[in-house]
Amino acid sequence: MRDKCGIVGAYSRDKSVHVSRQIYYGLYSLQHRGQESAGISAHDGNQLSTYRGMGLVCDVFNNGNVEGIDGNVGIGHVRYSTTGKSKIENSQPMFSNFELGTVAVAHNGDIINSPELRCELELLGYEFESTTDSEVLCHLLTREILKTSNVVESIRNVTKMLNGSYSLVILFNEDLYVVRDPNGIKPLSMGELGDLTMVASETVAFDVLGAKHLRDVEPGEIIRIGDKIESYKLSETEKPRRAHCMFEYVYFARPDSVLDGSSVYNVRLNIGKALSKEFPADADVVMPVPDSAITAAIGFSRESGLGYGEGLLKNRYVGRTFIMPTQVERETSVRLKMNPIRSELEGKSIVLVDDSIVRGTTSKSLVKVLREAGAKEIHLRVGCPPIISPCYYGIAMATKKELIASDKDVEDIRKTLGVDSLGYLSLESLIECIGIEDGNLCVGCLTGEYPTELPKDIKEYEAKRC
């Protein structure tokens, strides 16, 4: 699975400070949120400078070379694609020059109705260089700003048209605006270091600079960051329910982040402890599928009293695992990323902890690897309930027919994966572990009930986004 992107925004009240370096370090700390491309835009009061490239942050910016991206205000982006292919034209920030100046936009999320909005803009004569929903946002903003000459009102008008998830940083000339969708599906936080105010998808972007985490950007909030900070609401009347993405806590966010008041590390520890209570196992050792399940495995170990060990070693220099055309190549790609430690596995009965199971193909291959390395028994424990429906809010998940749990019960999945026992964390326990009030989480992929309206023709929509 892939999450769509990480964003950073920064404003220095000291006009002599160029914020592109702070943005660079913030993006570096958010590299786990996107490894396809990276980009930074900054404004120096006279002009907008933007640099984007394909690959990792350190490669795009040559290990921190941000010369020429000057200005005391700027935004940055790291990308994984959910809407739009992996190519330079789809990298962000998106930017546009128009009669009133410049607009640059960096976006985390997914706009469900972007194909329809794009068609409307094309009929009005707007031209597109990319295939992303983020360029749709950029054009909508410039159109509304030309109409109203009021950025806050323009943002409100644009968001009334949107269906989906969005955390945005917007650079209009030398002004920085921050927006979070009314449901708060995607995370966004604000921090401070001296004269510097920052926003980022995760608090780890502040930690790397020694900045203080001030607060979360509220769902449905617009913030204008300048010499003073001004807060506005997207709507004075509508108050949609909060729907924070549960997968941020289970899988995507770094464990050292704090999202909407909950420590991701503590959530994952609690998940492991809850798994141990719900699905104890008679085994020799607890082992994680690295890296995202490590913390949950520690929690399982502590609660159960079973020792913690490593049975799989992850090759951290391997990027995305591309879809291979043959079964042999698919198994090779799994071994390239995860290699068994035979001495820790031979003759052992293990509890294998994973964060989730989507298609089941990787899990099945890993089980085969562990069996061949000598594991006697494998008891698989999964840190969230079965995924039965796709995500439409920025997680590049499988279509419904590809999800292993969409048409199989737990026993069928156990047989398919080839494990001795299988336990999924219950939804009630997951909500309790996250510590956010029931009803304030988006669990659409677990229940099929979503916080926003979905397209009437889901099959046609899925075909477009794939």
N, C-alpha and C positions, 0 to 999 in steps of 0.2 A: 504494500500500500504506500501511497505517496500523499503528503499533504501539500496543499497549494500555498507554499511561500511563507516567507518571513519578511516583515517590514520594520524600518527604523526611520524616525524623523528627529531632527535636532535643530535647536535655535540657540544661538549665543547672543546675550545682550551686549557682550563685548564685540563690537563690529570688526575688530582687527583679527578675531579668531576665525579660522576656516574650519568648519565642522566636518568636512569630508573624512578626516582621519578618525574622528570619533564614530562616525557612521560606519566606516570600514571595520573597526573593531567590533561594533555592535553586530554587523552582518556576519562577521567571522564566528561570533558566539551563536548565531542562529543558523549556521551552515547545515545543521541536521534537518532544517525545514525546507531546504531546496538546494540541489547541487547541479542543476542544469545551466543556470546563468546567474549573473549578479550585475547590479548597476547602481550608480549614485548620480543624483542631480543636486546641484547647489546654485544659489543665486547670490550675487555680490552687490545687489542694489542697482546694477545696470544691465546685467545679462544672466541668462541661464546657461550653465555648463552641465553636460551630461556625458557620462561614459558607461557603456554597457558591453558585456562580453559573455561568451559561452564558457562554462566550466566553474571551478571552485573560486571562491572569493580571492584567495591568495594568488591564484593564477591570473584571474581577470585583471587584478590590480598589482601584479608583479610584486607580491609580498609587501604591500603597503604603499605602493607608489600612487598617490592620489594628486599629483601635481597637475595643475590646470583645472581642477574641479574646485573653484574658489567661491567662497561666500560664507557668511555667518549663519545661513539657514540652508537646510538641505534635507533630502529624503533618500532612502536606499531600499534595495529589494534583493532577495534571493528567491529563486523560482524552481518549482516542480510544475509540470504541466498537468492540468486537469481539463481546461478548456483551451485548445490551441496546441499545435505541435511544438516540439523542441527545436527551435531555430532562433537566430539572432533577432529577427523581426518581432518575435513574441517576448523578448526579454524586456524587463522593466527597470526603471520607471518609464511609463509612457509619457510623451510630452507633445505639446502643440503650441505653435506660434499663431496668434490671432490679433485682431485689431486692438485689443486692450492689453496685450502683453504676452505672457507665457503661462502655461499650465503644465505641471508635471504631476503624475499620479502613480502611486505604488499601492497594490491591492493584495490582500490576503482573503481568499474566499472564492465563491462561485456564484455568478448571477444566473439563475435558472432560466429567466426569460430573455437572456442576451441575444439569441438568434432573432427573435421578433424585433427587439430594439434596434439591432444592427440593420435589418431590412428596412425599417422605417427611416433610419438615417441615410442609408444608401439611396432611397427614393428621393430624399431631400438634397442629394448631391454630395454627401460626405464620402470621402475616399478612405479606404483602410489599407494599411501596410501589413497588419498582423491578422491573425485569426482568433485573438483573445477577447474575452469579455472586458478586459481592462481598458482596451482602446475604445470600446463602446462607452465606458464611463468617462473617458477623457473627452470624447466628442460631445457627449451630453452636457458635461460641465461647461465647456466653452460656449455651447449654444445658449445655455441658461444665463451665463454671466453676461453675454452680449444683450440678452433680453432685459435683465434686471439691474445690472451693474452692482449687484449686492451678492457677495460670495455666499454668505450664510443662507440667504433666501434661495440662491441657486442650488446649493447642496440639498436643501429641503425639497425643492421641486424635483431634483433628480432622484432622490431616494424614494419619493412617492411612486416612481415608475418601476422600481427594482423589486424583484422577488428573488430571495436567496440570502447568501451570507456575505458580509463585507466588513473588513476593517481597512480603513484607508488613511494614508498620509497624502496630503495634497499641497503642492507648492504653487500658489498663485502669485506671480512676480516674487517679491521678497517676503510674503506672508505664508505662514505654515498653518494648515488646518488639519484636524484629526477627526475621523468619523468612525463610529462603531454602530453596526446595524441594531435595530430595535430589540432583537432577540438576544444579542450578545453571543452569537454562535462562535465567532472567532475571538481569541483573546487579544487584549491590547492594554498596555500599562504605561504609566508616566513616571519618569524619574528626574532627578536633579543633581547637578554637580556644579556648585558655585554659580556662575553666570549662565550655565548651560542647562537647558531643559530638553529632555528627550522623551520620545515615545517608542515603544517596541512591542513586538508580538509576545516576547517573554522577558521576564525580569533579569535573566542571565545577561542580557545586553547591557544592563546597568552595572551588574556585578563586575564585569571585566574592566570597567572604567573606574570603579570605586564610587559610582553614583548611588544616591539614595533612592529607593523605591518610594514614590509618594503615594500613588493610589492606582487603581484600575480605572481606565476610561469606562464610563457607565454605558450600558446598552442604550442606544438611542441618543447618544450625546455627540455634539459637535464642539470641539475645542479650538479656539484660535490662540496660537502661541506666538507672542511677540514680546515687547518690553513688559507687557502684562499678560496675564492669562484670562481669557474670557470663555465662559461655558454657555452653550445654548442647547436646546432640545430639538430633536428632529420634528417632534410634534408636541404641542401643548395639551392635546386632548387624548391621543391614543397611547395606551400603555400595554403593549403586547407582553405576554409572559416571557420571562427569560428562558433561554434554551442553550446553555453553555455546552459545547461539544464534549461528550464524555470521553471521546477517543484522545483528546488532548492529554487527559490524565492517565489513561491506560497505556498509551503508546507514543504519541507524537512529541509532546513537550519534553525538554530535558528534565531529568529528575530534580535538578537543583533550582528549578523555577518555582515561582508562586503564581498561581492563576486564580483570579477572582477570590482571593483570600485563602485558598487551599494549597498547601505544600504538596507538590507532585510526588516528592520522595515519600512523604508520610502516607499519601494515598496508596502508593504501590506497596509499601510495607503492610498497610492494612489489608490490601487485596490478598497478599500472600497469607496473612494470618487467617483471614476469613476462609480462604480456600482450604487451609489445613483443618479448620473446624467443620466445614461442610463436607469435605472429601478427604478424610484421613487415609493414609496408605501404610501398609506394612512393607517398609523398604529400608535399604541400607543408607541411602544418601539422597539429598535434594540437589538438583542441578537445573540451571536456567538455560533457556535458549538466549544466547547473548545477542545484543546488549540490553534490549528494552525490558527483558523479563528478570534481570539480575536482582533488582530491588524486591520484587514480589517473591522470588525464590528465597531471599534472605528472610523475609517475613514468614514464609512457610516453614523454613528451618527453625526459626526462633520459637514459633508457636508449637510445632510438632515435637521439638527436641531432637529431630534427626540432624545429622551433620550436613554441612553445606559443602559442595564440591563443584569442580568444573569438569564437565565431560566433553564439551565442545569448545574449540578455540576459534574465535572469529578472526578472519583476515581483514583488518581494518583498512587495508589499502585497496580493497575491491570496491568499486562504485556500484551503480545499479546493476542488478541481475537482469539482463535482457531476456526476452522470451526466445528460447532456443527451438529450432525446428524438429529435433529428434529427442526421444526419451534419453538416449545416452548423453547428449549434450546438456539436457536439463539436469541430469544427475551430476554431471561434471561441474556445472555452474554452482550447484549446492555445495559440493565438496570444496570448491574453490573458496567459498565464503565461510564454510564451517568444517573444520577438520576434527575428528574425534581424538580424544586422548585415551588410547587403548588401555593403558595401565590403570586408569581410573574407572574403567567400564567393565572390564572382564569379570564375569561371574557375579556382577552386582545387580541388585534390584534397585531401580532408580525412580524417583519422582522427578519428572521433567516438567518444568513450569514454563509456560509461554503466555504472552500477553493476549493473543487472539488467534483464531483460525478463520481464514477467509475462504480461499478456494480449497485449501487442504493439500495442495500439491507439494508445497515446501515441507509441511509437517510430515507427509508420507515419506518423502525422500530422506528427511532427517532421521525418522524412525528406522528406516532401512540402514542408514549409515551406522546408527547406534547398535543395531542388532549385529551387523557384520563386525563391529568392534568388540563384541562379546557381552553386551548387556543382556542379563538373564531375564529381567522383567522391566517393562516400561509403563509407568503409571502417569499419564499425561493430565496436567491440571492447567486450566485456562483462565486467565484473569478477567474475562468478561463473558457475558452470556453468548449463546450462539448468534452469529450474524446472519439474519434472514432476509435483509433488504439492502439495496445499495444506498450510498450516501449521495446527496445532491447538493452538498454545501461546501465542496472543496477537497474532498478526500477521493483520490482516484482508486475507487474500489471496484470490484467486479460487478457486472450486471447480475440481476437476480438469478438467472439460470446457471451462472457460474459459481454461485455461493454454495458451498457444500452443505450448509445447514438449511438451505431454502426448501429442500425436499427430502431431507434425511433426519431421523431422530438420532439421539445421542448414541444409542447402541449401533445403529447403522454406520455412524461416523467412526465409532471405535473400531469396528471391523474393517472399514475402508482404510483407516490409518495404520492398522496393525498393532495397536497398543493393548496392553493387558487390562487397563481400566482407563476411563475418561471422565473427568469432572469439570463442568463449566461453573464459574461463579454465578450465583443467582442475581437477578436484577435488583432485588431488594438489598442484598449485601453490597452490590456495586455502588448503589446510591448512598448507602450508609458510609462506605469507605471514602467516597469522594467528599462527603460532608457538606454537600449543597442540597438544599431543601428539595424534596421530591416535587417534580413538576417544573423545576428550573434547570433541567438538563435536557439536551437533545439526545434521545436514544432511538431515533428513527430507524437506524440500521438494525436495532435489536427487536423492535416492536412493529415496524411498518407504519408507525404514526409519526408524522412530521410536523414541525412547528410552523411551516408556511405552506401555501398552496402549491401543489405539484402540477406539471403540465398534464393536460387531459390525455394526450397520447404519449404515454411513458416510453413505449417502444421506439417511436419516431424520435423522441428527445434523446434517448440513449444512443441511437444510431448516429445522431448529429455530434454528440460529445465524444464518441469513440472514433 
